[in-house]
C-alpha cells in the first residue's frame, strides 16, 4: 500500500446518491474485518482478492496454517474467519475449538468440499458459526458472510489489546516491505524517525522476531502485506464530456500561464487553493467527465489532493526535469510530466490523452526511459528471474532472518561469497535491500510462506 494516497474513485456518499445504493456508511456500519485460511495457495489468494473488492469487507490477512490463523486473530482483530478445507477433519475441529476459546468474539465460517455428520456435530460444539459447501461458489460464500456480519459491525473497532497490530504499525510494516528506510517512513507518515523506530520495535515484539527482514517475512506469510492495487478502475462518466482539470500549485508565473492556457482553450478547471483534499461535497466530485489533477512543482503534501479524488495526475515542472526526476514522478503516480515552457502548446492535448488512459512524456524522456528499461531488461533477463541454487539457498536464509555471517556458517562458505550472491539477488529482482527483496520474492513465488515459521 502507498502511504498517504488511499485512492477511492467516488466517495461513499457520492456513489450511493448517483446509483441509489445503500452503503455501509449510510447505515452507520463499518466494514467487517476478514481473515482467510486455506492450505491451498491459489484458493487462499483468490478468496483474499475477491473479498478485498467486495463492498463491506476488509481483508486483514490470509494464511495457510492453523498457527498462522491464531496469529492473525491476535494481530488483526478480525470479525470473521473464513476457513477453506477440502475435508473437515478432527484436527481442523480441534483448531477451530482453540480459536473459539482464545477469541470468543470471532465468527468462524467453514467452506468445505466434504464432511461427515459426526465431525459436523463436533464442529458445531466447537463453536463454528456457519458452513457452506465450496460447490455453491463465491456468491454463496459472500451471501453467508454478509448475513453473519450484518448484525455485528456498528460503531468503531474496539481498541486493540497489547498483541494486536495498530493501524499505524500496519502502515509501518507495509512501508518496510516496500524497502523504505526509517527516514522515508517518517516523511511519508509525517512522524519523527524516533517514533518510526518505536513502532518497529513494537512490531518486532508482536511478531516475536529480532530483525526487519524477518518481520517482513512474517507479515507477508500472514497476508498482512499485499501488492499495491493498481489505480485502474475507470471513473463513471458520461461519454463526450471534456476533462475537468483540478489545478494546484504555488502562486507565480507558471500557475498563471497554466490557468490562462485552460481559459484560452475553453477547458473546465478548478483552482484548488489549498493543499488539503477537497471536501466531500465539492462539486468537482460530481463532474460527469474525466477528472485530472494538475500539480505545479508538487511537494509531498500536494499529493493528498489527487489521493482524495482518485484522479490521474499531470505534473508541470518549472525547471526542465531530468530522467531521474521523471521516473520518480511516474513512480509516485504521475501520468504525464510537462515542462512549464510547453504548457501553452501541449497541456490541452496531454489532458485529452490522459483522460483516455494514456501516459504522456516528451520524446526525449521517452527515448531515455526506453534505453534505461532495455538495460534493466538485459540485466534481469526475460520472464521469471533465473536463480542459481546458491542464490536460492541464500534467499531462503534471508527469509528466516539469518545475517550474512550466519548464512556463511550455515552454508560453509565465506561471508564475502554471501555478500556477492546477495548483491546478485538484488540485481536480478530489481531491489535495493533485504525487506524489498523478500517482498518481491514472495510475490513471484520464489519463496513459499510455509518456509518460515509463523
C-alpha positions in Angstrom: 0.0 0.0 0.0 1.1 3.5 -0.5 1.0 5.8 2.5 -1.0 9.0 2.2 -2.6 8.0 -1.1 -5.8 6.0 -0.4 -7.4 6.1 -3.8 -11.2 5.8 -3.9 -12.8 6.5 -7.3 -16.0 8.0 -5.8 -16.8 8.9 -2.3 -19.2 6.6 -0.5 -21.9 9.3 -0.3 -21.5 10.3 -4.0 -21.7 6.7 -5.2 -24.8 5.9 -3.2 -26.6 9.1 -4.4 -25.6 8.6 -8.0 -26.8 5.0 -8.2 -29.3 4.7 -5.4 -27.2 2.2 -3.5 -27.4 1.7 0.3 -23.8 1.5 1.6 -22.4 0.5 5.0 -21.6 4.1 5.7 -25.2 5.1 5.0 -26.3 2.6 7.6 -23.7 3.6 10.2 -21.8 0.4 9.7 -18.1 -0.2 9.3 -16.5 -2.9 7.0 -16.2 -6.3 8.5 -12.7 -7.4 9.1 -12.0 -10.8 7.5 -9.2 -13.4 7.8 -8.8 -16.2 5.3 -7.2 -19.6 6.0 -6.6 -22.3 3.4 -3.7 -24.6 2.8 -4.2 -24.2 -1.0 -2.4 -21.1 -2.0 -4.4 -20.4 -5.2 -7.7 -20.7 -3.3 -6.4 -18.6 -0.4 -5.1 -15.8 -2.5 -8.2 -15.9 -4.8 -10.5 -15.6 -1.8 -8.5 -12.8 -0.3 -8.6 -10.9 -3.6 -12.3 -11.5 -4.1 -13.3 -10.2 -0.7 -10.9 -7.3 -0.9 -13.0 -6.0 -3.7 -16.3 -6.9 -2.1 -18.2 -4.0 -0.6 -18.4 -4.2 3.2 -15.2 -6.2 3.9 -11.7 -5.5 4.8 -9.3 -8.5 4.4 -6.7 -8.1 7.2 -4.7 -11.1 6.3 -4.6 -14.7 5.0 -2.6 -17.7 5.9 -2.1 -21.4 5.1 -1.6 -22.8 8.6 -3.8 -23.1 11.8 -1.0 -21.5 13.8 -1.0 -18.6 11.3 -4.7 -18.3 11.7 -4.3 -18.0 15.5 -1.6 -15.4 15.0 -3.7 -13.3 12.6 -6.6 -13.4 15.0 -4.3 -11.9 17.7 -2.7 -9.3 15.4 -5.5 -8.4 13.0 -8.6 -8.2 15.3 -10.9 -9.9 12.7 -14.7 -10.1 13.0 -14.9 -13.3 11.0 -12.5 -16.1 9.9 -13.2 -17.9 6.6 -11.6 -21.4 6.7 -11.4 -23.3 3.5 -11.0 -27.1 3.8 -11.3 -29.9 1.3 -12.4 -32.3 4.0 -13.3 -31.4 7.6 -11.0 -33.4 9.9 -10.7 -33.9 13.6 -7.5 -31.8 13.6 -9.4 -29.0 11.9 -12.1 -29.2 14.5 -9.5 -29.0 17.4 -8.0 -25.9 15.7 -11.4 -24.3 15.5 -12.1 -25.0 19.1 -8.8 -23.4 20.1 -9.6 -20.3 18.1 -13.1 -20.1 19.6 -11.7 -20.4 23.1 -9.0 -17.8 22.5 -11.1 -15.3 20.5 -14.8 -15.8 21.5 -15.9 -12.7 19.6 -14.8 -14.0 16.2 -17.3 -15.7 13.8 -15.9 -18.9 12.3 -17.2 -19.8 8.8 -16.1 -23.0 7.1 -16.2 -23.6 3.3 -15.9 -27.3 2.7 -15.8 -29.9 0.0 -16.8 -32.9 2.1 -17.6 -33.6 5.7 -19.2 -36.3 7.9 -22.2 -35.9 10.2 -20.1 -36.8 13.2 -17.5 -34.1 12.6 -20.1 -31.6 11.7 -21.7 -32.1 15.1 -18.2 -31.8 16.7 -17.5 -28.6 14.8 -20.8 -27.1 15.9 -20.0 -27.9 19.5 -16.5 -26.3 18.9 -18.2 -23.0 18.1 -18.2 -22.9 14.3 -20.8 -20.4 13.3 -21.7 -21.4 9.7 -20.9 -23.9 7.0 -21.1 -23.6 3.2 -20.2 -26.2 0.6 -17.5 -25.0 -1.8 -19.6 -26.3 -4.7 -22.0 -23.4 -4.3 -19.5 -20.9 -5.4 -18.2 -17.5 -4.3 -21.6 -15.8 -4.4 -23.0 -18.2 -1.8 -20.0 -17.6 0.5 -20.3 -13.9 0.1 -24.1 -14.0 0.9 -23.4 -16.1 4.0 -20.6 -13.8 5.3 -22.8 -10.8 4.8 -25.6 -12.5 6.8 -23.1 -13.3 9.6 -21.5 -9.8 9.7 -24.5 -7.5 9.1 -25.5 -7.6 12.7 -22.1 -7.1 14.2 -20.4 -4.0 12.9 -22.0 -0.8 14.1 -19.6 1.7 15.6 -15.8 1.8 15.6 -13.4 -1.1 16.2 -12.7 -1.9 19.8 -9.3 -0.7 20.9 -6.6 -3.3 20.2 -5.2 -5.2 23.0 -1.4 -5.4 23.6 -0.9 -8.1 20.9 -3.0 -6.6 18.1 -1.3 -4.5 15.4 -2.5 -0.9 15.3 -3.3 0.8 12.0 0.0 2.8 12.4 2.0 -0.4 12.9 0.4 -1.9 9.8 1.4 1.1 7.9 5.0 0.9 9.1 5.3 -2.8 8.2 3.8 -2.2 4.8 6.3 0.6 4.0 9.1 -1.5 5.4 8.2 -4.3 3.0 8.4 -1.9 0.1 12.1 -1.1 1.0 11.5 2.3 2.6 14.1 3.5 5.1 13.2 4.9 8.6 13.6 8.4 7.2 11.3 7.6 4.2 8.6 6.2 6.5 8.9 9.2 8.8 8.4 11.6 5.9 5.5 9.7 4.4 3.7 9.2 7.6 4.6 12.7 8.9 6.1 11.4 12.2 9.6 11.5 13.6 12.2 8.9 12.9 12.3 8.1 16.6 8.6 7.3 16.5 9.1 5.1 13.5 11.8 3.2 15.4 9.4 2.7 18.4 6.7 1.4 16.0 9.3 -1.0 14.5 10.3 -2.3 17.9 6.6 -3.0 18.9 6.1 -4.8 15.6 9.1 -7.0 16.2 7.9 -7.8 19.7 4.4 -8.7 18.5 5.8 -10.9 15.7 8.4 -12.4 18.1 11.3 -11.5 15.8 14.5 -9.5 16.0 15.1 -8.1 12.6 13.3 -6.1 9.8 13.7 -8.8 7.2 12.2 -11.5 9.4 9.3 -9.1 10.4 8.6 -8.6 6.7 8.7 -12.3 6.1 6.2 -12.9 8.8 3.9 -10.1 7.6 3.9 -11.4 4.0 3.4 -15.0 5.1 0.3 -13.9 7.1 -1.1 -11.9 4.2 -0.8 -8.6 6.2 1.2 -7.1 3.4 -0.3 -7.2 -0.1 0.9 -5.9 -3.5 -0.4 -2.4 -4.1 -3.6 -2.2 -6.1 -3.3 -0.5 -9.4 -5.4 2.6 -9.9 -7.1 1.1 -12.9 -10.8 1.4 -12.2 -12.5 3.8 -14.6 -14.4 6.8 -13.2 -18.0 6.5 -14.2 -18.8 9.4 -16.6 -21.0 10.4 -19.5 -19.3 9.9 -22.9 -18.2 13.0 -24.7 -17.7 15.1 -21.5 -14.4 17.2 -21.5 -11.8 16.5 -18.8 -12.0 18.7 -15.7 -8.6 19.9 -14.5 -8.1 20.4 -10.8 -5.1 22.7 -10.6 -2.9 23.1 -7.5 0.4 24.9 -7.2 2.3 27.8 -5.7 1.4 31.3 -7.0 3.6 32.6 -9.7 4.1 32.8 -13.5 3.9 29.1 -14.1 0.5 28.8 -12.4 -0.7 31.9 -14.1 0.3 30.6 -17.5 -1.4 27.3 -16.8 -4.7 28.9 -15.9 -4.5 31.2 -18.9 -4.0 28.2 -21.2 -7.0 26.4 -19.8 -9.2 29.5 -20.1 -8.0 30.2 -23.6 -8.8 26.7 -24.7 -12.2 26.8 -23.0 -11.4 23.8 -20.7 -13.2 23.5 -17.4 -11.0 23.7 -14.3 -11.0 24.1 -10.6 -8.2 26.1 -8.8 -7.6 24.2 -5.5 -6.0 27.0 -3.4 -5.4 24.6 -0.5 -3.2 21.5 -0.4 -5.8 19.7 1.7 -8.1 17.2 0.0 -11.3 18.7 -1.4 -14.3 18.4 0.9 -16.7 15.5 0.3 -19.4 17.6 -1.3 -17.2 19.7 -3.5 -18.8 20.0 -7.0 -15.6 18.7 -8.7 -16.5 15.2 -7.3 -19.7 15.3 -9.3 -18.2 16.2 -12.7 -19.5 13.5 -15.2 -16.4 13.6 -17.3 -12.9 12.6 -16.5 -11.1 14.5 -13.7 -7.4 15.1 -13.8 -5.3 16.8 -11.2 -2.6 19.1 -12.4 0.2 19.8 -9.9 2.8 22.5 -10.3 6.2 21.7 -8.8 4.4 19.4 -6.3 5.6 18.8 -2.7 4.8 15.6 -0.8 1.7 17.2 0.7 0.3 18.2 -2.7 -0.3 14.5 -3.5 -3.1 14.5 -0.9 -5.3 16.3 -3.4 -5.3 13.7 -6.2 -5.5 11.0 -3.5 -8.8 12.4 -2.2 -10.2 12.5 -5.7 -8.6 9.3 -7.1 -7.6 11.1 -10.3 -4.8 10.8 -12.8 -2.1 13.3 -12.2 -0.2 15.6 -14.6 2.8 17.3 -13.2 4.1 20.7 -14.5 7.7 21.4 -13.7 9.1 24.9 -13.8 12.6 23.5 -14.3 13.5 21.1 -17.1 13.2 17.7 -15.4 15.9 15.1 -16.0 15.2 11.4 -16.3 15.7 10.7 -12.6 13.0 13.3 -11.7 10.6 12.0 -14.4 11.0 8.3 -13.2 10.4 9.4 -9.6 7.3 11.3 -10.5 6.0 8.4 -12.6 6.6 6.0 -9.6 4.8 8.4 -7.3 1.7 8.3 -9.6 2.1 10.9 -12.4 0.7 10.0 -15.8 2.5 12.9 -17.6 5.3 15.3 -16.9 5.2 18.7 -18.8 7.8 21.4 -18.7 6.4 24.9 -18.0 7.5 26.3 -21.4 5.5 23.6 -23.1 2.2 24.3 -21.3 0.6 26.6 -23.9 1.1 24.2 -26.8 1.0 20.8 -25.1 -1.1 20.8 -22.0 -4.6 20.6 -23.6 -3.5 17.7 -25.7 -1.9 16.0 -22.8 -5.1 16.3 -20.7 -7.0 14.7 -23.6 -4.6 11.8 -23.8 -4.5 11.2 -20.1 -8.3 11.3 -19.9 -8.3 8.4 -22.4 -5.9 6.3 -20.4 -2.5 7.2 -22.0 0.8 8.2 -20.4 2.4 11.2 -21.9 6.1 12.0 -22.0 8.3 14.1 -24.2 10.1 12.3 -27.0 13.4 12.9 -25.3 12.3 11.4 -21.9 10.6 8.5 -23.6 13.8 7.6 -25.5 15.9 7.9 -22.4 13.4 5.8 -20.4 13.2 3.1 -23.1 17.0 2.9 -23.1 17.1 2.6 -19.3 14.5 -0.1 -19.4 16.4 -2.0 -22.1 19.4 -2.1 -19.9 17.4 -3.3 -16.9 15.7 -5.9 -19.0 19.1 -7.2 -20.3 20.4 -7.3 -16.7 17.4 -9.2 -15.3 16.6 -11.3 -18.4 13.1 -12.1 -19.5 10.3 -13.7 -17.5 10.8 -15.1 -14.0 14.3 -14.4 -12.6 16.5 -17.4 -13.0 18.2 -18.0 -9.7 21.1 -20.3 -9.2 20.9 -23.0 -6.5 23.3 -20.9 -4.3 21.1 -17.8 -4.8 18.0 -19.8 -3.8 19.7 -21.1 -0.7 20.8 -17.6 0.4 17.3 -16.2 -0.4 15.8 -18.9 1.9 18.2 -18.0 4.7 17.4 -14.3 4.3 13.7 -15.2 4.7 14.4 -16.8 8.1 16.4 -13.8 9.3 19.9 -15.0 9.1 22.7 -12.4 8.9 25.5 -12.6 6.3 27.8 -14.3 8.8 25.1 -16.8 9.9 24.3 -17.7 6.3 28.0 -18.2 5.6 28.4 -20.6 8.6 25.2 -22.4 7.6 26.4 -23.0 4.0 30.1 -23.4 4.9 31.2 -20.6 2.6 32.9 -17.2 3.0 30.9 -14.2 4.2 32.2 -12.4 1.1 30.6 -15.0 -1.1 27.3 -14.5 0.7 27.6 -10.7 0.2 28.3 -11.1 -3.6 25.5 -13.6 -4.0 23.1 -11.2 -2.1 24.1 -8.4 -4.4 23.3 -10.6 -7.5 19.9 -11.3 -6.0 19.2 -7.6 -5.6 20.1 -7.0 -9.3 18.0 -9.9 -10.6 15.0 -8.9 -8.6 15.5 -5.2 -9.1 15.5 -4.5 -5.4 17.6 -2.4 -3.0 17.6 -4.1 0.3 16.6 -7.3 2.2 13.0 -6.3 3.0 12.2 -5.3 -0.6 13.9 -8.5 -1.9 11.8 -10.7 0.3 8.6 -8.9 -0.7 9.3 -9.4 -4.4 10.4 -13.0 -3.9 7.2 -13.9 -2.2 5.1 -12.3 -4.8 7.0 -14.0 -7.6 6.6 -17.4 -5.9 10.3 -17.8 -5.3 9.6 -18.2 -1.6 6.9 -20.3 0.0 5.2 -18.7 3.0 5.4 -22.1 4.7 9.2 -21.9 4.6 9.1 -19.5 7.6 7.5 -20.4 10.9 4.6 -18.2 11.7 
